[in-house]
Amino acid sequence: MKLWRSRNIFLLSLVFAASAFSVHTFAQDPQVATNTSNVPKAIYVSNETVTEPAAKPVVYTPSNLNRVGVQTAQPIPISLSEAIRRSLESNNDIEVSRGDVRFQETQVRSVSGVYDPVFTFSPNFSRSSTTGSAATKDFRLNSNFGQFIQRGGGNYQVFFNNQRTENAFAQAQVSAGAVTSGNSAIFSSSLGINYTQPLARNFKIDSKRLAITIARKRLEQTDSDFRLQATSTITSVQRAYWDFVFALRNQQNQVANVNLAKENLRQIEAKIEAGAAAPLEKAEVATELANREGDLLLATQQVSTAENTLKQLVLRDPLSPEWQQTFVPTDKPAFNLDPLNLDDAMKDAMDNRFELRRLKLQKEINSEDIRYYKNQTKPQIDLNTTFSLDGLARSGTNTATTSNLITSAADLFLFNSLNSTRTSVLPALPVLVNPTVITPASPAYLFGRFNRSMANMFRSDAPNFSIGATISFPLRNRTAKANLDGAQIQQQQLDAQLRGQEQTVIVEVRNAVQAVETSRQRVLTARRARENAEIQLDGERKLYDAGRSTTFILFQRENSLTNARNSEIRAETDYNKAIADLQRVTSTAFRANNINIESPVVIK
């Protein structure tokens, strides 16, 4: 009868422990202690079932498992994919890195603006005078439209200039014949185009095109940095998520272990009351219970720490109300028995690693520098061409004029003296007559204002053009040669950096693959250890019930089972964390988690 009751008590404790351990379902709050009143009433002995009322549990005040600043009334279920999505949308480090990409896009637009067309409008009025002469007033209204051309490095300017001047020298350039009153003015208009084309230096590449190319490469580098930051964030979220899962499952195991100790305490109290055990045994059980409660409190602290780490990654606002709510992970650790292929992982890393991509972009920037500095060692030969239409007009009255042929005082004195001599001789000679010269009116198209000068631009005699070249080269050109030598040295440095980074990638991939394989083996061994620990506890419980074992050894078996369960959980979560690290070192986190990140638009 005593053995029968001992077996019943043992089976009752196992059923109680199973009901306590049922909190593995993450959709429920892991903080709630198991209610011992739910122990089933069916007790199995051999092949017969005997039904008796469940033993009344000992009244015991459990430890306070409430966490500071967290309310468990409304838990928030969260999956790993949702945690990753929220982190990419809300994580502050991601937002800073995303801002770097947007800023670099503005830099590309900024340096590309050098090829924007420019319109210039320049009105000008001036008054000039010298001592003893009347003041002259001039007015200029010039405008031009210019633009650099990216292909070939040339530039053009379309100009339209207009001028009104009262300058005497300018008026003297116009044919005489007009009768004017007061100050007259000359009106001129000019419409044309200037074009300059480099033929050697700055033909294939110049400083403007180099700056744009470098800005575009910097944008791609910034995008690589953003993707690297996003990959690191995804890995951090995955590790934090699985650490949180482990902390919760560890806490559940500690709760189950505490409940086993409570049941042991209830049994020993029943034995003491029945006179089958010494009162001293209660102190040993109570001590073990207190130790397990301490482990449970530490496990609860680990839950809080792991949850805060996860919240830091997925919450954007430090004052978000979700800080006061508990997260409940809904994903269980995945496990795959298939081994990894090192060659495939290595290929993914070499093709996708953002650090390698950044260095390769830096090499491309250096290649553009070398190309530019080589071009600067060439002589400067620029072709300069101009074509214009020029029109001229003047103010005044357009009439014909009549005047004597001899008009100067000296000529008139001689002319009059000659006539006097001719009349004083005998016989007198006829008087000479000063001839009259008629100057015809100037052409009508020369008279008018700006309307006339603009119309004259399109006459057949208005076009003008010029063509020439500017040739310049330094005798030694030390600046360009020194810059070229410096860029070639940087090229050698970048080659060495790329080789070193590739070696680092190879080491990281090999270590990550090894870590996954080791974690996979650990899961298998941890499962075997847990299964054997369950068998050992079951056997030790039977020996204890038969009086052939001690409470100390029984507690060791129970603690060993708890540790074996935690080791299995840790191995499973470490396996998933190793998978996350492998995704990071091979830069396949986006593909593995079905994440698509749009690349920035590069202005062509």
DRENKEZA-306846 format. One record per residue (C-alpha): residue number from 1; residue in three letters; x, z, y. Coordinates in pm, whole numbers. Example, Ala and Ser with C-alpha at 12.3 -4.5 7.8 and 13.67 -1.06 7.14 Angstrom:
> 1  ALA  1230  780  -450
> 2  SER  1367  714  -106
end
This chain:
> 1  MET  0  0  0
> 2  LYS  287  80  233
> 3  LEU  452  -257  160
> 4  TRP  120  -428  217
> 5  ARG  80  -265  558
> 6  SER  442  -345  647
> 7  ARG  387  -711  567
> 8  ASN  67  -711  768
> 9  ILE  246  -565  1064
> 10  PHE  528  -822  1028
> 11  LEU  285  -1114  1009
> 12  LEU  89  -974  1298
> 13  SER  403  -963  1509
> 14  LEU  486  -1325  1419
> 15  VAL  135  -1439  1513
> 16  PHE  165  -1248  1837
> 17  ALA  501  -1405  1911
> 18  ALA  362  -1753  1838
> 19  SER  75  -1694  2078
> 20  ALA  321  -1575  2342
> 21  PHE  545  -1878  2288
> 22  SER  252  -2116  2330
> 23  VAL  314  -2120  2703
> 24  HIS  551  -2415  2647
> 25  THR  285  -2642  2793
> 26  PHE  406  -2705  3147
> 27  ALA  66  -2781  3290
> 28  GLN  -1  -2404  3282
> 29  ASP  166  -2144  3498
> 30  PRO  471  -2009  3311
> 31  GLN  464  -1693  3522
> 32  VAL  152  -1547  3358
> 33  ALA  232  -1294  3084
> 34  THR  69  -1347  2745
> 35  ASN  -239  -1137  2678
> 36  THR  -199  -955  2347
> 37  SER  -576  -921  2304
> 38  ASN  -585  -1284  2186
> 39  VAL  -408  -1209  1854
> 40  PRO  -605  -1368  1566
> 41  LYS  -780  -1133  1322
> 42  ALA  -697  -1334  1006
> 43  ILE  -399  -1184  823
> 44  TYR  -256  -1377  527
> 45  VAL  -123  -1182  227
> 46  SER  5  -1395  -63
> 47  ASN  -282  -1638  -134
> 48  GLU  -564  -1411  -31
> 49  THR  -707  -1362  314
> 50  VAL  -799  -1017  430
> 51  THR  -982  -978  757
> 52  GLU  -941  -662  956
> 53  PRO  -966  -573  1324
> 54  ALA  -659  -662  1530
> 55  ALA  -436  -371  1607
> 56  LYS  -485  -234  1954
> 57  PRO  -172  -306  2157
> 58  VAL  18  -27  2319
> 59  VAL  -64  10  2687
> 60  TYR  248  -108  2864
> 61  THR  319  -191  3224
> 62  PRO  495  -531  3227
> 63  SER  775  -621  3463
> 64  ASN  680  -783  3794
> 65  LEU  753  -1155  3755
> 66  ASN  618  -1254  4096
> 67  ARG  864  -1462  4297
> 68  VAL  925  -1405  4667
> 69  GLY  730  -1640  4893
> 70  VAL  565  -1831  4605
> 71  GLN  196  -1826  4516
> 72  THR  111  -1918  4159
> 73  ALA  -262  -1954  4218
> 74  GLN  -249  -2329  4282
> 75  PRO  48  -2484  4100
> 76  ILE  146  -2841  4183
> 77  PRO  211  -3063  3878
> 78  ILE  503  -3298  3939
> 79  SER  658  -3565  3718
> 80  LEU  1016  -3683  3733
> 81  SER  920  -4024  3871
> 82  GLU  708  -3862  4142
> 83  ALA  995  -3629  4234
> 84  ILE  1230  -3927  4266
> 85  ARG  978  -4120  4476
> 86  ARG  921  -3827  4709
> 87  SER  1293  -3768  4747
> 88  LEU  1357  -4132  4844
> 89  GLU  1075  -4115  5097
> 90  SER  1136  -3769  5241
> 91  ASN  1491  -3658  5170
> 92  ASN  1676  -3596  5496
> 93  ASP  2009  -3733  5370
> 94  ILE  1833  -4053  5262
> 95  GLU  1670  -4081  5604
> 96  VAL  2008  -4048  5777
> 97  SER  2160  -4315  5552
> 98  ARG  1859  -4541  5608
> 99  GLY  1905  -4495  5982
> 100  ASP  2266  -4611  5949
> 101  VAL  2142  -4939  5800
> 102  ARG  1891  -4991  6080
> 103  PHE  2158  -4913  6340
> 104  GLN  2398  -5165  6189
> 105  GLU  2123  -5427  6199
> 106  THR  2108  -5376  6575
> 107  GLN  2486  -5425  6592
> 108  VAL  2451  -5762  6419
> 109  ARG  2187  -5867  6669
> 110  SER  2404  -5738  6952
> 111  VAL  2713  -5945  6870
> 112  SER  2496  -6248  6789
> 113  GLY  2361  -6235  7144
> 114  VAL  2677  -6401  7273
> 115  TYR  2519  -6732  7166
> 116  ASP  2201  -6674  7363
> 117  PRO  2155  -6933  7643
> 118  VAL  2211  -6802  7995
> 119  PHE  2033  -6923  8310
> 120  THR  2204  -6850  8645
> 121  PHE  2044  -6890  8989
> 122  SER  2262  -6840  9300
> 123  PRO  2116  -6882  9653
> 124  ASN  2365  -6834  9939
> 125  PHE  2346  -6853  10322
> 126  SER  2653  -6842  10550
> 127  ARG  2719  -6869  10927
> 128  SER  3063  -6972  11052
> 129  SER  3201  -6994  11405
> 130  THR  3537  -7008  11588
> 131  THR  3626  -6928  11948
> 132  GLY  3513  -7199  12182
> 133  SER  3298  -7387  11932
> 134  ALA  2935  -7370  11828
> 135  ALA  2843  -7183  11510
> 136  THR  2751  -7377  11197
> 137  LYS  2503  -7264  10936
> 138  ASP  2529  -7352  10568
> 139  PHE  2287  -7295  10280
> 140  ARG  2358  -7333  9906
> 141  LEU  2117  -7317  9617
> 142  ASN  2303  -7353  9285
> 143  SER  2172  -7304  8933
> 144  ASN  2310  -7364  8585
> 145  PHE  2209  -7324  8224
> 146  GLY  2493  -7252  7979
> 147  GLN  2542  -7165  7615
> 148  PHE  2822  -7121  7361
> 149  ILE  2791  -7335  7051
> 150  GLN  2868  -7154  6726
> 151  ARG  2970  -7460  6527
> 152  GLY  3299  -7587  6664
> 153  GLY  3337  -7313  6926
> 154  GLY  3249  -7532  7224
> 155  ASN  3031  -7452  7525
> 156  TYR  2823  -7649  7773
> 157  GLN  2679  -7592  8118
> 158  VAL  2398  -7791  8276
> 159  PHE  2413  -7750  8654
> 160  PHE  2184  -7839  8943
> 161  ASN  2343  -7770  9283
> 162  ASN  2202  -7823  9633
> 163  GLN  2377  -7772  9968
> 164  ARG  2298  -7802  10337
> 165  THR  2597  -7788  10575
> 166  GLU  2660  -7840  10946
> 167  ASN  3037  -7858  10894
> 168  ALA  3196  -8128  11113
> 169  PHE  3439  -8241  10847
> 170  ALA  3156  -8293  10601
> 171  GLN  2962  -8493  10856
> 172  ALA  3264  -8712  10925
> 173  GLN  3257  -8823  10561
> 174  VAL  2922  -8990  10623
> 175  SER  2918  -9334  10791
> 176  ALA  2852  -9329  11165
> 177  GLY  2565  -9506  11335
> 178  ALA  2294  -9246  11360
> 179  VAL  2183  -9106  11689
> 180  THR  2123  -8732  11663
> 181  SER  2023  -8460  11903
> 182  GLY  2165  -8111  11862
> 183  ASN  2341  -8004  11545
> 184  SER  2305  -8246  11257
> 185  ALA  2328  -8143  10890
> 186  ILE  2445  -8296  10566
> 187  PHE  2233  -8251  10251
> 188  SER  2385  -8296  9904
> 189  SER  2244  -8257  9553
> 190  SER  2420  -8274  9217
> 191  LEU  2285  -8273  8861
> 192  GLY  2521  -8281  8562
> 193  ILE  2671  -8123  8256
> 194  ASN  3013  -7979  8167
> 195  TYR  3125  -7958  7804
> 196  THR  3442  -7796  7669
> 197  GLN  3545  -7842  7306
> 198  PRO  3846  -7668  7141
> 199  LEU  4040  -7907  6919
> 200  ALA  4299  -7672  6762
> 201  ARG  4286  -7299  6839
> 202  ASN  3932  -7154  6825
> 203  PHE  3794  -7466  6658
> 204  LYS  3716  -7334  6308
> 205  ILE  3696  -6967  6407
> 206  ASP  3715  -6769  6728
> 207  SER  3669  -6408  6836
> 208  LYS  3292  -6444  6874
> 209  ARG  3236  -6585  6525
> 210  LEU  3478  -6329  6380
> 211  ALA  3284  -6043  6539
> 212  ILE  2955  -6173  6397
> 213  THR  3101  -6218  6049
> 214  ILE  3247  -5868  6051
> 215  ALA  2919  -5719  6177
> 216  ARG  2731  -5885  5891
> 217  LYS  2982  -5753  5637
> 218  ARG  2953  -5407  5794
> 219  LEU  2578  -5430  5751
> 220  GLU  2621  -5510  5382
> 221  GLN  2865  -5220  5352
> 222  THR  2615  -4988  5517
> 223  ASP  2348  -5110  5277
> 224  SER  2585  -5033  4988
> 225  ASP  2642  -4686  5132
> 226  PHE  2265  -4636  5152
> 227  ARG  2218  -4745  4793
> 228  LEU  2502  -4517  4687
> 229  GLN  2338  -4228  4870
> 230  ALA  2003  -4315  4711
> 231  THR  2164  -4327  4366
> 232  SER  2331  -3990  4422
> 233  THR  1999  -3848  4540
> 234  ILE  1820  -3980  4232
> 235  THR  2084  -3820  4011
> 236  SER  2055  -3493  4202
> 237  VAL  1677  -3497  4162
> 238  GLN  1706  -3567  3790
> 239  ARG  1956  -3285  3741
> 240  ALA  1750  -3046  3952
> 241  TYR  1433  -3142  3766
> 242  TRP  1586  -3079  3424
> 243  ASP  1748  -2756  3544
> 244  PHE  1402  -2647  3656
> 245  VAL  1257  -2742  3317
> 246  PHE  1528  -2543  3143
> 247  ALA  1474  -2242  3370
> 248  LEU  1100  -2242  3297
> 249  ARG  1147  -2281  2922
> 250  ASN  1416  -2015  2923
> 251  GLN  1177  -1785  3105
> 252  GLN  910  -1856  2845
> 253  ASN  1155  -1772  2567
> 254  GLN  1244  -1450  2741
> 255  VAL  874  -1366  2777
> 256  ALA  828  -1424  2403
> 257  ASN  1132  -1208  2331
> 258  VAL  999  -929  2552
> 259  ASN  664  -949  2375
> 260  LEU  840  -915  2039
> 261  ALA  1011  -602  2168
> 262  LYS  676  -468  2286
> 263  GLU  531  -527  1942
> 264  ASN  832  -354  1785
> 265  LEU  771  -60  2017
> 266  ARG  407  -49  1918
> 267  GLN  500  -52  1549
> 268  ILE  760  223  1581
> 269  GLU  516  437  1776
> 270  ALA  262  389  1498
> 271  LYS  526  488  1240
> 272  ILE  624  797  1439
> 273  GLU  259  895  1468
> 274  ALA  219  851  1092
> 275  GLY  537  1052  1028
> 276  ALA  715  753  871
> 277  ALA  988  728  1137
> 278  ALA  1192  962  1347
> 279  PRO  1114  987  1721
> 280  LEU  1474  887  1797
> 281  GLU  1405  532  1682
> 282  LYS  1168  486  1974
> 283  ALA  1457  523  2220
> 284  GLU  1650  243  2050
> 285  VAL  1350  9  2070
> 286  ALA  1279  108  2431
> 287  THR  1641  39  2523
> 288  GLU  1625  -305  2369
> 289  LEU  1297  -370  2550
> 290  ALA  1454  -274  2883
> 291  ASN  1750  -505  2820
> 292  ARG  1519  -793  2740
> 293  GLU  1316  -722  3052
> 294  GLY  1638  -746  3252
> 295  ASP  1709  -1082  3093
> 296  LEU  1355  -1190  3180
> 297  LEU  1400  -1089  3544
> 298  LEU  1724  -1289  3562
> 299  ALA  1544  -1586  3403
> 300  THR  1272  -1555  3669
> 301  GLN  1538  -1560  3940
> 302  GLN  1685  -1876  3784
> 303  VAL  1338  -2034  3795
> 304  SER  1312  -1957  4166
> 305  THR  1661  -2093  4237
> 306  ALA  1602  -2412  4037
> 307  GLU  1265  -2470  4201
> 308  ASN  1410  -2426  4551
> 309  THR  1685  -2674  4469
> 310  LEU  1425  -2930  4361
> 311  LYS  1207  -2863  4667
> 312  GLN  1504  -2912  4896
> 313  LEU  1541  -3264  4759
> 314  VAL  1175  -3369  4768
> 315  LEU  1037  -3188  5075
> 316  ARG  1108  -3319  5421
> 317  ASP  969  -3048  5645
> 318  PRO  1129  -2701  5615
> 319  LEU  793  -2551  5716
> 320  SER  589  -2742  5459
> 321  PRO  317  -2531  5290
> 322  GLU  443  -2659  4953
> 323  TRP  735  -2418  4984
> 324  GLN  484  -2142  4913
> 325  GLN  339  -2315  4607
> 326  THR  495  -2341  4264
> 327  PHE  591  -2671  4108
> 328  VAL  506  -2732  3743
> 329  PRO  708  -3014  3579
> 330  THR  500  -3233  3351
> 331  ASP  777  -3435  3181
> 332  LYS  950  -3316  2867
> 333  PRO  1315  -3394  2797
> 334  ALA  1359  -3731  2628
> 335  PHE  1589  -3781  2333
> 336  ASN  1719  -4091  2162
> 337  LEU  1918  -4102  1841
> 338  ASP  2066  -4446  1915
> 339  PRO  2433  -4435  2027
> 340  LEU  2541  -4605  2350
> 341  ASN  2747  -4923  2382
> 342  LEU  3058  -4854  2590
> 343  ASP  3119  -5224  2666
> 344  ASP  2769  -5271  2807
> 345  ALA  2804  -4961  3022
> 346  MET  3142  -5081  3149
> 347  LYS  3003  -5422  3240
> 348  ASP  2712  -5266  3431
> 349  ALA  2952  -5047  3625
> 350  MET  3187  -5331  3718
> 351  ASP  2894  -5548  3829
> 352  ASN  2690  -5284  4011
> 353  ARG  2908  -5002  4140
> 354  PHE  2853  -4976  4515
> 355  GLU  3203  -4838  4578
> 356  LEU  3351  -5154  4429
> 357  ARG  3109  -5367  4627
> 358  ARG  3212  -5191  4948
> 359  LEU  3581  -5252  4882
> 360  LYS  3514  -5617  4799
> 361  LEU  3329  -5655  5128
> 362  GLN  3623  -5495  5304
> 363  LYS  3851  -5753  5140
> 364  GLU  3623  -6028  5270
> 365  ILE  3651  -5879  5620
> 366  ASN  4027  -5876  5584
> 367  SER  4022  -6240  5471
> 368  GLU  3830  -6332  5787
> 369  ASP  4091  -6145  5995
> 370  ILE  4372  -6341  5828
> 371  ARG  4185  -6667  5884
> 372  TYR  4133  -6582  6252
> 373  TYR  4493  -6476  6317
> 374  LYS  4625  -6788  6145
> 375  ASN  4405  -6994  6377
> 376  GLN  4542  -6807  6679
> 377  THR  4895  -6924  6596
> 378  LYS  4789  -7282  6675
> 379  PRO  4832  -7430  7027
> 380  GLN  4532  -7441  7255
> 381  ILE  4402  -7794  7307
> 382  ASP  4064  -7808  7482
> 383  LEU  3874  -8126  7566
> 384  ASN  3699  -8102  7906
> 385  THR  3429  -8349  8005
> 386  THR  3191  -8368  8301
> 387  PHE  2907  -8603  8385
> 388  SER  2708  -8572  8707
> 389  LEU  2463  -8748  8933
> 390  ASP  2539  -8691  9304
> 391  GLY  2311  -8762  9596
> 392  LEU  2379  -8740  9974
> 393  ALA  2165  -8747  10290
> 394  ARG  2190  -8648  10657
> 395  SER  1958  -8554  10933
> 396  GLY  1926  -8762  11256
> 397  THR  1761  -9077  11398
> 398  ASN  1835  -9401  11218
> 399  THR  1858  -9665  11507
> 400  ALA  2090  -9955  11604
> 401  THR  2344  -9891  11888
> 402  THR  2499  -10125  12156
> 403  SER  2840  -10064  12315
> 404  ASN  3124  -10254  12493
> 405  LEU  3421  -10363  12292
> 406  ILE  3664  -10199  12535
> 407  THR  3571  -9838  12590
> 408  SER  3883  -9627  12628
> 409  ALA  4015  -9545  12979
> 410  ALA  4355  -9706  12924
> 411  ASP  4204  -10025  12787
> 412  LEU  3957  -10039  13076
> 413  PHE  4241  -9991  13332
> 414  LEU  4433  -10281  13184
> 415  PHE  4115  -10491  13159
> 416  ASN  4023  -10429  13527
> 417  SER  4381  -10491  13641
> 418  LEU  4380  -10824  13465
> 419  ASN  4054  -10928  13635
> 420  SER  4193  -10825  13975
> 421  THR  4500  -11039  13921
> 422  ARG  4289  -11334  13818
> 423  THR  4081  -11320  14134
> 424  SER  4382  -11284  14369
> 425  VAL  4557  -11609  14272
> 426  LEU  4480  -11953  14415
> 427  PRO  4287  -12106  14290
> 428  ALA  4104  -11795  14162
> 429  LEU  4042  -11766  13794
> 430  PRO  3705  -11661  13646
> 431  VAL  3651  -11287  13578
> 432  LEU  3674  -11179  13217
> 433  VAL  3363  -11010  13068
> 434  ASN  3387  -10695  12851
> 435  PRO  3221  -10804  12522
> 436  THR  2916  -10617  12394
> 437  VAL  2917  -10493  12031
> 438  ILE  2591  -10411  11852
> 439  THR  2616  -10157  11560
> 440  PRO  2327  -10203  11316
> 441  ALA  2129  -9905  11184
> 442  SER  2257  -9726  10871
> 443  PRO  2065  -9770  10545
> 444  ALA  1743  -9574  10540
> 445  TYR  1830  -9401  10209
> 446  LEU  2107  -9203  10385
> 447  PHE  1865  -9019  10614
> 448  GLY  1645  -8731  10519
> 449  ARG  1669  -8383  10380
> 450  PHE  1686  -8239  10025
> 451  ASN  1411  -8471  9907
> 452  ARG  1626  -8769  10006
> 453  SER  1951  -8629  9853
> 454  MET  1769  -8557  9525
> 455  ALA  1624  -8907  9519
> 456  ASN  1969  -9055  9583
> 457  MET  2102  -8885  9266
> 458  PHE  1928  -9148  9058
> 459  ARG  2068  -9453  9237
> 460  SER  2292  -9681  9035
> 461  ASP  2597  -9583  9242
> 462  ALA  2540  -9205  9190
> 463  PRO  2683  -9135  8839
> 464  ASN  3025  -8973  8810
> 465  PHE  3217  -8862  8502
> 466  SER  3554  -8717  8411
> 467  ILE  3743  -8645  8091
> 468  GLY  4058  -8444  8042
> 469  ALA  4239  -8192  7825
> 470  THR  4392  -7848  7862
> 471  ILE  4701  -7785  7651
> 472  SER  4855  -7441  7630
> 473  PHE  5076  -7260  7382
> 474  PRO  5309  -6961  7404
> 475  LEU  5669  -7036  7320
> 476  ARG  5699  -6759  7060
> 477  ASN  5338  -6639  7005
> 478  ARG  5452  -6299  6881
> 479  THR  5110  -6138  6927
> 480  ALA  4927  -6370  6688
> 481  LYS  5207  -6359  6433
> 482  ALA  5223  -5979  6439
> 483  ASN  4846  -5954  6395
> 484  LEU  4866  -6194  6102
> 485  ASP  5143  -5991  5937
> 486  GLY  4940  -5672  5983
> 487  ALA  4630  -5828  5825
> 488  GLN  4834  -5944  5526
> 489  ILE  4971  -5591  5477
> 490  GLN  4615  -5458  5484
> 491  GLN  4524  -5716  5220
> 492  GLN  4788  -5573  4986
> 493  GLN  4659  -5220  5052
> 494  LEU  4301  -5324  4975
> 495  ASP  4413  -5486  4650
> 496  ALA  4576  -5158  4546
> 497  GLN  4267  -4958  4651
> 498  LEU  4042  -5188  4451
> 499  ARG  4257  -5152  4141
> 500  GLY  4256  -4774  4181
> 501  GLN  3880  -4764  4229
> 502  GLU  3830  -4980  3920
> 503  GLN  4039  -4736  3721
> 504  THR  3829  -4449  3855
> 505  VAL  3512  -4632  3753
> 506  ILE  3648  -4693  3403
> 507  VAL  3734  -4324  3362
> 508  GLU  3393  -4213  3493
> 509  VAL  3206  -4451  3264
> 510  ARG  3407  -4351  2958
> 511  ASN  3354  -3982  3038
> 512  ALA  2982  -4035  3101
> 513  VAL  2932  -4223  2773
> 514  GLN  3124  -3951  2592
> 515  ALA  2911  -3685  2763
> 516  VAL  2590  -3857  2647
> 517  GLU  2719  -3886  2292
> 518  THR  2832  -3522  2291
> 519  SER  2497  -3407  2430
> 520  ARG  2317  -3608  2164
> 521  GLN  2520  -3436  1891
> 522  ARG  2462  -3099  2057
> 523  VAL  2086  -3150  2040
> 524  LEU  2106  -3216  1667
> 525  THR  2330  -2916  1600
> 526  ALA  2123  -2691  1828
> 527  ARG  1810  -2786  1637
> 528  ARG  1974  -2695  1310
> 529  ALA  2095  -2368  1458
> 530  ARG  1744  -2282  1582
> 531  GLU  1588  -2365  1246
> 532  ASN  1842  -2147  1063
> 533  ALA  1795  -1867  1315
> 534  GLU  1421  -1873  1242
> 535  ILE  1494  -1849  870
> 536  GLN  1737  -1564  929
> 537  LEU  1488  -1373  1141
> 538  ASP  1217  -1424  884
> 539  GLY  1443  -1289  608
> 540  GLU  1568  -1002  821
> 541  ARG  1211  -905  906
> 542  LYS  1125  -888  538
> 543  LEU  1433  -673  471
> 544  TYR  1339  -448  760
> 545  ASP  985  -408  635
> 546  ALA  1126  -324  291
> 547  GLY  1349  -59  443
> 548  ARG  1669  -247  359
> 549  SER  1768  -332  720
> 550  THR  1797  -155  1051
> 551  THR  1637  -201  1389
> 552  PHE  1973  -293  1539
> 553  ILE  2023  -585  1301
> 554  LEU  1663  -696  1348
> 555  PHE  1713  -704  1723
> 556  GLN  2029  -907  1677
> 557  ARG  1835  -1163  1475
> 558  GLU  1561  -1181  1736
> 559  ASN  1814  -1222  2016
> 560  SER  2000  -1483  1812
> 561  LEU  1678  -1681  1771
> 562  THR  1611  -1660  2145
> 563  ASN  1965  -1777  2219
> 564  ALA  1932  -2057  1963
> 565  ARG  1610  -2173  2127
> 566  ASN  1773  -2163  2470
> 567  SER  2073  -2354  2334
> 568  GLU  1839  -2621  2201
> 569  ILE  1659  -2642  2533
> 570  ARG  1991  -2652  2718
> 571  ALA  2121  -2927  2489
> 572  GLU  1805  -3134  2547
> 573  THR  1819  -3094  2924
> 574  ASP  2196  -3157  2927
> 575  TYR  2133  -3478  2733
> 576  ASN  1890  -3596  3001
> 577  LYS  2132  -3491  3276
> 578  ALA  2409  -3684  3100
> 579  ILE  2181  -3989  3094
> 580  ALA  2126  -3941  3469
> 581  ASP  2502  -3923  3527
> 582  LEU  2549  -4239  3320
> 583  GLN  2292  -4416  3536
> 584  ARG  2486  -4303  3842
> 585  VAL  2830  -4419  3725
> 586  THR  2689  -4754  3609
> 587  SER  2465  -4789  3919
> 588  THR  2161  -4859  3702
> 589  ALA  1946  -4575  3837
> 590  PHE  1720  -4816  4028
> 591  ARG  1665  -5034  3724
> 592  ALA  1614  -4741  3487
> 593  ASN  1358  -4577  3717
> 594  ASN  1178  -4897  3826
> 595  ILE  1285  -4865  4189
> 596  ASN  1315  -5167  4417
> 597  ILE  1500  -5133  4748
> 598  GLU  1473  -5417  4997
> 599  SER  1799  -5543  5140
> 600  PRO  1833  -5574  5519
> 601  VAL  1775  -5914  5675
> 602  VAL  2107  -6067  5780
> 603  ILE  2075  -6291  6087
> 604  LYS  2226  -6633  6026
end
